[in-house]
Structures are given as C-alpha cells and as structure tokens.
Amino acid sequence: MADYDVIVIGGGPGGYIAAERLGHAGKKVLLAEKEFVGGTCLNVGCIPTKSLLNSAKLYSHALHSEQFGVSVQGASYDWVKVQAWKEQVVSTLVGGVTTMLKKLKVEIVPEFATLVSAGVVEVGGVRKTADHVIVATGSVPVMPPIPGAKDNPRVVDSTGLLAVTEVPKRLVVIGGGVIGVEFASLFSELGSEVTVVEMLDEIVPFMDNDVAAKLRRSLSKVAFKLGCRVTGVDPSTGSGTGVTYTTKDGKDEHVEADLVLMAVGRRPLVDGWGAKEAGLEVSGKGVVVDDTMRTNLPNVWAVGDVTGRSLLAHAAYRMGEIAVANILDPTAAKRGELMRWDTIPWAVYSIPEAAGVGLTERQAKERGHTVIKATAPLVLSGRFVAENGLSQAGTVKIIADSDSGAVLGIHMLGTYAPETIWGAAAILESDLTVTDLRQVVFPHPTVSEGIREAVWALKV
C-alpha cells in the first residue's frame, strides 16, 4: 500500500490547487514545496506586482483627478509604505492558502522533492510512495548571455526589481512581453524614465497586433525601441550603467540606466528534480502532457508552467483541476474534463489594462478561417467614460468566422478589461455564434457593453 494517494511536487498555483481539490475529495496528500507555498505568482509575481500597480494607479488618479471635479493637493507616494502594503498583501494570501491546505489535512513538507520513478518521490532525502504523482515545478526567468549582464548588480530579474528600496530614476527594460510592459507601466507612472528594448516589431507577442499597438501608444510615458537587439551592458558604476543595442537599421545605440530589468521571459523548470532520470518525456517546450495532463509515465501528471503549454497562473489552476478530475474518475475525460488551450484568457495589468481570449486575427487566418472583424471604442460605454474620462484608451476587437458565424476571439484594451474577459472566455467555451451573442443581454451601464457594440459592428 502506498504512503499517499497523491504526492504533489511544487506548491505554486497548479500544485496547491490540485492539493486543495484532492483534500476536498478526502484523499491523503503530500505537498512538497522547498521555498514558499503559492509559488512565483503569489510571492514574487502576479500578486505583488498587482499590489504595486494599484498604488501607482491611485497616485496617477490623484494627479489627474481635477477633470472629475476633485482636487488633490500635494499628491505623493511613499515607496517604503507601498512596499510594506505589498508585503502585507502577500503574507495574508500565503497564510490563507496554507491555512486552507492544513484544514483539508494536506501534509505540507518544506523540502526539495525528486521524482525517482512512477509512484516514487524522494522528499528531503526520504523516499515516499504514492498512487499518483503531480509535477508542478513551475518556471524560472530566462537570462540570455548578454555581455556584461551576468553578476552585474544593476541588472535584475522581476524578483529583484520587486525588492528595490527606492524607485529608479532611469529604468531600462530588456523585453517587451507581459512582465516588461507591466513593470514599465508601473515605474513610468511613478516618475521613472523608462525605456523598453524589444527584439520583435511589437510588444506582447501573443496579443492581437491591433490591440498591442494601441496599448503601446497608450503607454506614452515609456520609450519603446522595437526591432532592436541588445548587444551589451556596461559595467556598473556609481552613476549607473548603460545598455547598448542594435536597431533594425543596423545602427548601434546606447541608453543609460540606474537599473536594468531582464524581462525576456520564463522557461519551464525541467532540470534538477529527476525528470530525465525517471524517464519523463520532456520536449523543448517542457514536460509533455496530453489534454488530461497525463505524462508518458503511468499515474504521473504535470501541471502549470513546467508543461510549457501556458505560463499563466489561472491556466495552472485549470490544469491542476483537470489532473485531479481524471485522477478521481478515470472516465472524466469522456465528460469533458480536458484542457481547452484556445479558450484560456490572458490579461496585462498595465495602465491601462488589456485582456483577451481566443484567436488573434493573424492566428485565425493561419488556421484557414475566412475572418470578419470589428472594433468598438469604449467611449461608447457610459460607465467607462464616466469613470475614466474621454482621453483614456479603450477598445474591443472581436474576430469571427464569416462562414459559420463562430466567435473566434475577443480582445480588449482599457480599465476593467481583465474583470470582463471571463465572460468572453465563457462565450468561446460555449461555442456561441455571432447570432447567439447578439441575443445576450449586457447590464447597463457597464464596460462589458463594449463587447455588445463590437458584435453588432460585425458585417454579417
């Protein structure tokens, strides 16, 4: 008889939600997490960045409140108190997750775990057995071999930037993906001179190009250098450091900084915990899984960033739930307990925010769809205008198949977009057509009405 029903390796979003769901089902579960429950997202990722961004939003609102008839004299921020609030938020949420797991009798072991073989895990040097193993080892930042960047105290990753004791006067961000754009937005709102150097021709590569371009233009305080390749970082000096990059035209340019954020992405953590030795199939993207989150080893599952299928916390949550559903019921897949990769929503918490779900216009065309599209400005939404003014960027873009009328993608830019996009995800999950969606009643006045306006703008 095995020591546990399930051993979970890794306590990030995918791991702890799986342990929680298994605990609810009355299973005997061991969760091995060597660093901190909640993983990168809760401790040094999603949650702390959103806490800091909220402080930046409040500061920005105070500076620009007169258009709404409210005057704020001497608006300022205290970075020490901003950081203290961030830490309070993180500790409260980590404590909540830990308490919930303990309440469900999940055994949390703060030790490094190694997968030995199917059903055998070494935790803190002790071998333990389980009927099932869920691997949720997460991801780590990518650190490209840029000359001068390694061991440079002025070059930090996202974790290092979250811990700075003062706001840098000049910040260079290498990489224009989600992490880079969110930090660029945050520090530019707080007064930093921010430059983003991105190798591609547009920021946030998974976004629809039209929405990405509008987001970039709305971040008017940030200087974007697109299509540029970083070639080196100067040695750190008392006055800062410098970043050299080559433009699309082949010109070498240079920008000075107090800090440099390396934000070129993250990669699945597939090394160091026994994947290769145990015979787990790993591709260039991550641990290979099917749509039930099964790996090639019997009763070994993988969820979250380590799969490389999606590096989003909410995707990890769903992967954990899918794995648990199929562990508890071998027929679950037949009931639809499968990952649907095309309907995972995404969000960028810049100022303004953006969110989307489904295919971009380019992806839809690449898949052979005859595309129809429409956009609607959020100034058509009474609530959006009332709370954001006339100058705030906001738009909704909808993409559909002209033959079937199927809704293929919905993409939004503007305040409340991340809070609204779940409804768009439900639309795609339910395979609604344009005709179906036109029959949905949207509450008024809400920002969600932008989706309705875009749907009715489609020429079908």
MARMAR-677857 format. One line per field, with one value per residue (C-alpha): x, y negated, z; residue in three letters. Coordinates in steps of 0.1 Angstrom, whole numbers, plus 5000, padded with zeros to 4 digits. Layout:
<pts>
u [X_...]
v [Y_...]
w [Z_...]
code [ala_...]
</pts>
This chain:
<pts>
u [5000_5013_5022_4999_4971_4989_5022_5024_5058_5056_5033_5026_4991_4989_5003_4984_4950_4955_4963_4933_4909_4922_4919_4882_4878_4892_4925_4957_4980_5016_5026_5064_5074_5110_5106_5072_5036_5019_5049_5062_5028_5017_5051_5072_5049_5013_5001_5030_5031_4994_4997_5024_5004_4974_4994_5007_4971_4960_4988_4980_4943_4953_4974_4947_4915_4906_4887_4863_4859_4882_4913_4942_4969_5005_4998_5029_5038_5059_5078_5086_5049_5040_5064_5050_5015_5027_5043_5011_4990_5014_5017_4979_4972_5000_4987_4952_4964_4985_4956_4932_4955_4961_4924_4920_4947_4971_5006_5029_5066_5091_5117_5132_5115_5128_5108_5125_5101_5064_5049_5082_5093_5123_5113_5141_5162_5134_5117_5079_5053_5020_4994_4997_5023_5016_5046_5042_5078_5070_5093_5124_5134_5154_5187_5202_5240_5243_5278_5282_5248_5259_5268_5261_5244_5224_5209_5179_5151_5115_5121_5150_5130_5101_5125_5142_5144_5138_5123_5150_5152_5161_5150_5158_5136_5150_5120_5085_5064_5039_5064_5084_5053_5037_5069_5074_5039_5044_5076_5068_5036_5058_5081_5109_5124_5116_5130_5118_5141_5122_5137_5103_5084_5056_5052_5034_5037_5007_4983_4963_4986_4960_4954_4991_4998_4971_4984_5019_5007_4987_5019_5030_5055_5075_5101_5098_5127_5112_5130_5162_5187_5206_5244_5258_5255_5282_5299_5282_5294_5284_5263_5246_5251_5243_5227_5239_5215_5214_5184_5166_5187_5219_5228_5243_5226_5231_5208_5218_5201_5202_5187_5182_5153_5159_5124_5129_5105_5105_5112_5098_5119_5126_5161_5173_5143_5147_5127_5154_5164_5129_5122_5098_5093_5105_5104_5120_5089_5085_5071_5050_5013_4981_4948_4942_4976_4990_5027_5043_5048_5018_5000_5024_5008_5022_5005_5013_5044_5065_5044_5053_5017_5008_5027_4996_4986_4949_4959_4978_4948_4927_4954_4955_4918_4918_4945_4926_4893_4910_4927_4894_4875_4891_4861_4863_4878_4847_4826_4847_4873_4900_4922_4909_4940_4924_4900_4925_4921_4951_4955_4981_4979_4995_4979_4956_4949_4944_4929_4918_4908_4908_4925_4941_4933_4966_4961_4926_4938_4967_4941_4922_4892_4876_4878_4854_4863_4850_4862_4843_4857_4849_4838_4805_4803_4787_4805_4839_4836_4821_4850_4879_4873_4875_4913_4917_4924_4898_4887_4871_4880_4860_4870_4846_4844_4823_4810_4799_4795_4815_4832_4869_4884_4876_4904_4900_4921_4910_4901_4882_4892_4907_4875_4853_4873_4859_4826_4843_4860_4826_4814_4841_4838_4801_4808_4785_4780_4776_4738_4738_4759_4736_4708_4727_4716_4745_4739_4739_4760_4790_4822_4811_4787_4818_4816_4780_4789_4817_4794_4768_4795_4803_4790_4772]
v [5000_4966_4940_4914_4912_4883_4866_4831_4817_4779_4755_4729_4723_4756_4776_4761_4760_4797_4805_4784_4802_4836_4826_4818_4852_4868_4880_4884_4858_4847_4813_4808_4772_4763_4725_4710_4721_4701_4702_4674_4659_4654_4645_4627_4624_4618_4606_4583_4567_4560_4546_4521_4513_4505_4480_4465_4462_4444_4420_4414_4409_4383_4364_4363_4361_4325_4335_4353_4322_4335_4316_4333_4310_4323_4359_4381_4417_4433_4462_4478_4478_4490_4520_4526_4528_4553_4575_4574_4585_4613_4626_4625_4645_4670_4675_4681_4708_4725_4725_4739_4767_4776_4775_4801_4822_4818_4826_4797_4806_4777_4799_4804_4833_4855_4878_4912_4932_4936_4935_4929_4894_4886_4858_4843_4874_4898_4919_4919_4937_4926_4940_4908_4880_4845_4825_4787_4774_4742_4720_4697_4664_4666_4649_4646_4644_4607_4595_4575_4586_4616_4607_4570_4556_4532_4559_4576_4600_4594_4607_4583_4553_4561_4558_4524_4500_4469_4461_4459_4426_4444_4479_4499_4530_4557_4574_4561_4591_4590_4587_4560_4540_4542_4530_4503_4490_4492_4473_4447_4438_4433_4409_4431_4426_4459_4474_4508_4526_4553_4576_4581_4555_4552_4556_4586_4610_4631_4601_4592_4568_4540_4541_4544_4513_4494_4505_4494_4459_4455_4460_4426_4421_4452_4450_4482_4494_4521_4544_4539_4564_4558_4563_4555_4540_4516_4524_4509_4476_4451_4432_4463_4485_4485_4507_4510_4522_4525_4511_4526_4504_4518_4487_4491_4470_4466_4457_4450_4466_4468_4503_4528_4553_4585_4595_4617_4644_4675_4712_4744_4758_4793_4798_4808_4827_4861_4857_4872_4899_4910_4913_4885_4872_4836_4816_4783_4766_4786_4818_4834_4839_4848_4829_4846_4836_4871_4876_4907_4923_4942_4921_4892_4859_4825_4791_4754_4737_4769_4781_4751_4750_4718_4698_4682_4688_4693_4718_4737_4737_4753_4778_4788_4793_4813_4836_4841_4848_4875_4890_4892_4905_4925_4916_4878_4871_4885_4860_4832_4828_4818_4788_4765_4745_4720_4706_4696_4659_4636_4602_4575_4553_4522_4487_4491_4528_4552_4587_4612_4648_4669_4664_4632_4621_4635_4668_4671_4665_4690_4717_4711_4691_4665_4638_4610_4585_4553_4529_4507_4478_4480_4443_4459_4473_4448_4462_4462_4426_4415_4432_4428_4396_4391_4395_4429_4456_4483_4506_4540_4561_4592_4618_4643_4668_4654_4688_4703_4671_4687_4662_4669_4642_4612_4587_4557_4526_4504_4503_4534_4555_4583_4583_4586_4611_4641_4635_4636_4669_4683_4672_4692_4721_4723_4721_4692_4677_4640_4646_4662_4634_4607_4622_4619_4590_4570_4549_4512_4492_4515_4518_4552_4534_4528_4565_4560_4529_4548_4578_4556_4538_4571_4572_4605]
w [5000_4990_5016_5000_4974_4957_4961_4946_4937_4939_4957_4931_4916_4898_4927_4956_4938_4929_4966_4977_4953_4964_5000_4995_4980_5012_4996_5016_5000_5005_4990_4988_4984_4992_4991_4996_4992_4964_4941_4920_4912_4948_4963_4937_4906_4899_4934_4945_4911_4912_4946_4934_4903_4924_4944_4911_4898_4930_4926_4890_4898_4924_4899_4873_4893_4886_4854_4877_4900_4927_4937_4955_4968_4971_4959_4966_4973_5000_4984_5018_5027_4992_4997_5031_5017_4991_5018_5038_5009_5000_5036_5041_5009_5015_5050_5037_5012_5039_5064_5038_5029_5065_5072_5044_5060_5032_5046_5036_5036_5031_5014_4980_4961_4934_4911_4913_4892_4887_4922_4940_4952_4974_4997_5018_5013_5023_4997_4997_4976_4961_4938_4917_4914_4902_4890_4893_4895_4877_4857_4861_4845_4812_4815_4780_4777_4771_4776_4808_4823_4844_4880_4873_4904_4883_4862_4880_4872_4882_4917_4922_4909_4933_4962_4953_4982_4960_4927_4900_4881_4849_4841_4810_4804_4781_4767_4758_4770_4798_4826_4809_4800_4834_4852_4825_4832_4870_4872_4845_4864_4895_4876_4863_4828_4813_4780_4767_4743_4724_4697_4679_4659_4685_4723_4739_4710_4719_4717_4686_4667_4666_4703_4711_4690_4708_4742_4733_4721_4753_4774_4763_4792_4780_4752_4732_4710_4688_4665_4685_4697_4730_4724_4758_4793_4806_4839_4869_4882_4908_4882_4869_4838_4801_4776_4740_4713_4675_4657_4627_4605_4619_4640_4674_4701_4738_4768_4804_4834_4871_4869_4840_4842_4823_4812_4782_4795_4816_4808_4824_4852_4839_4854_4888_4901_4883_4851_4829_4854_4859_4822_4819_4784_4780_4748_4740_4755_4787_4802_4775_4786_4769_4773_4807_4819_4818_4811_4795_4829_4844_4870_4867_4858_4852_4855_4852_4838_4837_4808_4787_4774_4792_4817_4833_4869_4860_4833_4860_4882_4855_4847_4883_4884_4852_4865_4898_4880_4859_4890_4909_4879_4850_4828_4835_4801_4784_4804_4790_4817_4792_4788_4760_4752_4729_4755_4782_4788_4793_4809_4810_4841_4827_4830_4810_4812_4784_4782_4756_4748_4717_4684_4672_4637_4624_4641_4627_4592_4596_4606_4574_4587_4565_4590_4598_4624_4641_4668_4691_4712_4749_4747_4737_4773_4796_4827_4810_4801_4835_4854_4830_4811_4773_4769_4784_4757_4754_4726_4720_4690_4680_4654_4639_4611_4582_4571_4604_4624_4652_4676_4674_4696_4718_4727_4750_4760_4788_4825_4838_4808_4830_4851_4819_4799_4818_4801_4767_4777_4785_4751_4734_4758_4748_4711_4707_4672_4664_4662_4697_4712_4698_4719_4752_4774_4788_4820_4816_4822_4822_4803_4791_4768_4746_4736_4725_4705_4687_4680_4663_4643_4626_4590_4589]
code [met_ala_asp_tyr_asp_val_ile_val_ile_gly_gly_gly_pro_gly_gly_tyr_ile_ala_ala_glu_arg_leu_gly_his_ala_gly_lys_lys_val_leu_leu_ala_glu_lys_glu_phe_val_gly_gly_thr_cys_leu_asn_val_gly_cys_ile_pro_thr_lys_ser_leu_leu_asn_ser_ala_lys_leu_tyr_ser_his_ala_leu_his_ser_glu_gln_phe_gly_val_ser_val_gln_gly_ala_ser_tyr_asp_trp_val_lys_val_gln_ala_trp_lys_glu_gln_val_val_ser_thr_leu_val_gly_gly_val_thr_thr_met_leu_lys_lys_leu_lys_val_glu_ile_val_pro_glu_phe_ala_thr_leu_val_ser_ala_gly_val_val_glu_val_gly_gly_val_arg_lys_thr_ala_asp_his_val_ile_val_ala_thr_gly_ser_val_pro_val_met_pro_pro_ile_pro_gly_ala_lys_asp_asn_pro_arg_val_val_asp_ser_thr_gly_leu_leu_ala_val_thr_glu_val_pro_lys_arg_leu_val_val_ile_gly_gly_gly_val_ile_gly_val_glu_phe_ala_ser_leu_phe_ser_glu_leu_gly_ser_glu_val_thr_val_val_glu_met_leu_asp_glu_ile_val_pro_phe_met_asp_asn_asp_val_ala_ala_lys_leu_arg_arg_ser_leu_ser_lys_val_ala_phe_lys_leu_gly_cys_arg_val_thr_gly_val_asp_pro_ser_thr_gly_ser_gly_thr_gly_val_thr_tyr_thr_thr_lys_asp_gly_lys_asp_glu_his_val_glu_ala_asp_leu_val_leu_met_ala_val_gly_arg_arg_pro_leu_val_asp_gly_trp_gly_ala_lys_glu_ala_gly_leu_glu_val_ser_gly_lys_gly_val_val_val_asp_asp_thr_met_arg_thr_asn_leu_pro_asn_val_trp_ala_val_gly_asp_val_thr_gly_arg_ser_leu_leu_ala_his_ala_ala_tyr_arg_met_gly_glu_ile_ala_val_ala_asn_ile_leu_asp_pro_thr_ala_ala_lys_arg_gly_glu_leu_met_arg_trp_asp_thr_ile_pro_trp_ala_val_tyr_ser_ile_pro_glu_ala_ala_gly_val_gly_leu_thr_glu_arg_gln_ala_lys_glu_arg_gly_his_thr_val_ile_lys_ala_thr_ala_pro_leu_val_leu_ser_gly_arg_phe_val_ala_glu_asn_gly_leu_ser_gln_ala_gly_thr_val_lys_ile_ile_ala_asp_ser_asp_ser_gly_ala_val_leu_gly_ile_his_met_leu_gly_thr_tyr_ala_pro_glu_thr_ile_trp_gly_ala_ala_ala_ile_leu_glu_ser_asp_leu_thr_val_thr_asp_leu_arg_gln_val_val_phe_pro_his_pro_thr_val_ser_glu_gly_ile_arg_glu_ala_val_trp_ala_leu_lys_val]
</pts>
